[in-house]
Amino acid sequence: MPDHEPHAPPPAYEAARSERATTAAGTLERSEGKHDPYAAFRFPAFSFYTAGNLVSVVGRQMLTVSLEWEIYARTHSATALGLVGLMIALPVVLLSLPAGHIADRFPRKRIVLVTQALSAICSLALACVSWQHLAIPNWPVLQKGNHVLYSIASIFERQTHFHFDDLSIPLIYLILLISATGRTFGWAARSSFFPQLVPRDSFANAVTWNSSVFQIGSVVGPAIGGLLIVRTGFPFIYVLDAICAFSFFLLVLPIRSSDRGSSSERNAWRSLKEGLRFMMSKRIVLATITLDMFAVFLGGATALLPIFADQILHCGPIGLGWMRAAPGIGAFIMALVIAYLPPMRHAGKTLLWCVTGFGLATIVFGFSPYLWLSLAALFMTGVFDSVSVVVRHTLLQLVTPDSMRGRISAVNNIFIGTSNELGALESGLTAALFGPVISVVAGGVGTILAVLGVSFVWPETRKIGALDKNLR
């Protein structure tokens, strides 16, 4: 076990907690032992952050469904969809640890603001590229980029009607890479900044509502995005995302933060190794992260939804938007249930069963020839995934000292962030080789096998009880 005492938060955290508790006195009225489902919203900082996060997620989800449809429409390549995940994963793999170190040394709020501004600029750049894609100069570097992309796709694609002749495609990948770099630094800072918004005893509730907000955005964003693809076109959606990102900037701006970063000069690599050592020493946290990582890497079918919408279910961009939204609907409903119920008494067993259910629902989606059944299966993946998010985030943040949250969030980002995007790459390449149905079904089977593996390697996962009792 490490020298850190995870049960006692650092003095700075306690001071911030006392200040927040004083501010909330008079508004927060809870009797002894009474569960307050809206505890986190009693604190204005959390309310401002959550409102901004909701707007930002809606914009990002609109952009995602639009970008995937645009790339697939211009290439008809499963590999092209997988490469979107690679462009986003590269900065996560290469820069997450430095991003975590920076989040522990510099004001986290400032990093959040800067990265949100960069996100807005990248979205405006995407809008310009999409709007002028037929008028882009025929530069040799763009021709070379398309040639390289075609060569990569030729290795995996079974079908022959894919093409890389639109000069906007290499530029879109470049903008995605820049945007993902900013988001990597922003994610580490936001994950470290978030626990400062509420006191420790309201944090599990805050995680639940934060997950709910993400799921609301994941419902509203794709549904609106699919409709706007038909009605307005891609550039308009990208401009909307830029407006949403800047709105988050404005809502975070008034939040008061005592976090000024670390004033001491420390060896960066030694600091990062401390974060890795701390993470590896927490077997339960490592087990839950590993489980979630493999579930997302193997069981995520979202990268292939444009192919299912176009070739299998024949529902077009509007159907794609609803397929993208279905997991969010399920996750949001489940998050509401979790928020209203007392803390789970058997979180470990619940987690394992829910990830198994996630794998089974993925298999059903892969085999489904009907839109209604596909939507139902995707809905259930969201229900099961919501439990995993709440358990994992609560465990991770509450056992981590505030002084290490940036580094631990960075390590977690490597585990989880890369599993999302590398899972998209894996899905795209296996779909190109074996077809989308086999890719999705095999991923669902792999998720169930991952549950069995985690249960065997970390048997203590099954013994996790109520989260508040395990973390105090």
Stockholm file with secondary structure:
# STOCKHOLM 1.0

chainA/1-472         MPDHEPHAPPPAYEAARSERATTAAGTLERSEGKHDPYAAFRFPAFSFYTAGNLVSVVGRQMLTVSLEWEIYARTHSATALGLVGLMIALPVVLLSLPAGHIADRFPRKRIVLVTQALSAICSLALACVSWQHLAIPNWPVLQKGNHVLYSIASIFERQTHFHFDDLSIPLIYLILLISATGRTFGWAARSSFFPQLVPRDSFANAVTWNSSVFQIGSVVGPAIGGLLIVRTGFPFIYVLDAICAFSFFLLVLPIRSSDRGSSSERNAWRSLKEGLRFMMSKRIVLATITLDMFAVFLGGATALLPIFADQILHCGPIGLGWMRAAPGIGAFIMALVIAYLPPMRHAGKTLLWCVTGFGLATIVFGFSPYLWLSLAALFMTGVFDSVSVVVRHTLLQLVTPDSMRGRISAVNNIFIGTSNELGALESGLTAALFGPVISVVAGGVGTILAVLGVSFVWPETRKIGALDKNLR
#=GR chainA/1-472 SS CCSCCTTSCCHHHHHHHHHHHHHHTTTCCCCTTCCCTTGGGGSHHHHHHHHHHHHHHHHHHHHHHHHHHHHHHHHCCHHHHHHHHHHHHHHHHHHHHHHHHHHHHSCHHHHHHHHHHHHHHHHHHHHHHHHTTTSSCCCHHHHHHHHHHHHHHHHHCSSSCCCCCCTHHHHHHHHHHHHHHHHHHHHHHHHHHGGGGSCGGGHHHHHHHHHHHHHHHHHHHHHHHHHHHHHTCHHHHHHHHHHHHHHHHHHHTTCCCCCCCCCSCCCHHHHHHHHHHHHHHCHHHHHHHHHHHHHHHHHCCGGGHHHIIIIISCCHHHHHHHHHHHHHHHHHHHHHHHHHSCCCSSHHHHHHHHHHHHHHHHHHHHHCCSHHHHHHHHHHHHHHHHHHHHHHHHHHHHTSCGGGHHHHHHHHIIIIIHHHHHHHHHHHHHHHHHCHHHHHHHHHHHHHHHHHHHHHHCGGGGGCCCHHHHCC
#=GC SS_cons         CCSCCTTSCCHHHHHHHHHHHHHHTTTCCCCTTCCCTTGGGGSHHHHHHHHHHHHHHHHHHHHHHHHHHHHHHHHCCHHHHHHHHHHHHHHHHHHHHHHHHHHHHSCHHHHHHHHHHHHHHHHHHHHHHHHTTTSSCCCHHHHHHHHHHHHHHHHHCSSSCCCCCCTHHHHHHHHHHHHHHHHHHHHHHHHHHGGGGSCGGGHHHHHHHHHHHHHHHHHHHHHHHHHHHHHTCHHHHHHHHHHHHHHHHHHHTTCCCCCCCCCSCCCHHHHHHHHHHHHHHCHHHHHHHHHHHHHHHHHCCGGGHHHIIIIISCCHHHHHHHHHHHHHHHHHHHHHHHHHSCCCSSHHHHHHHHHHHHHHHHHHHHHCCSHHHHHHHHHHHHHHHHHHHHHHHHHHHHTSCGGGHHHHHHHHIIIIIHHHHHHHHHHHHHHHHHCHHHHHHHHHHHHHHHHHHHHHHCGGGGGCCCHHHHCC
//
